[in-house]
Amino acid sequence: MPRRAKIERRAIPPDPRYGSELLQRFINKVMQRGKKSLAERIVYDALDIVASRTGQHPLDVFQRAVQNAMPLLEVKPRRVGGATYQVPVQVEPHRRVSLAMRWLISSARARSGKTMSEKLAAELIDAANNTGATIKRRDDTHRMAEANRAFAHYRW
């Protein structure tokens, strides 16, 4: 079976304040219904809150939070015969970052709090300290992959 060609990813310009492509991707994920300026305001306000609460550079805290939230393994369903097995597979680097960002945002939205900026700041600080809902989700994913290690030979 021929190997599929690599998809060329579109280059994302860095964000205006910190010059980080990773942060720009995060802003794009926070954005809903094309309201980019609102998403930027939410993320930048959250980073300002992070800086005031931790006393550290907000971009460092953000990068550490994303790094800590990245899953190494996940399970994918694979049909063999009549049964569906949850097969553990390694996560591609780009997908790792995307999952970490998605989990950070969804955990922040689910939090009880006042504004989205405050909830996002709290979630980023928690993830940077290896605690919180996002880290629990990563650990659950790893635990599921570990529990289904017996089906690893079904990998394709």
Salt bridges, closest charged atoms under 4 A:
ASP48 OD1 - ARG17 NH1 3.12
GLU74 OE2 - ARG95 NE 2.95
GLU123 OE1 - ARG111 NH1 2.54
ASP126 OD2 - ARG111 NH2 2.86
ASP139 OD1 - ARG138 NH2 2.94
ASP140 OD2 - LYS136 NZ 3.26
ASP140 OD1 - ARG143 NH1 2.82
GLU146 OE2 - ARG149 NH1 2.49
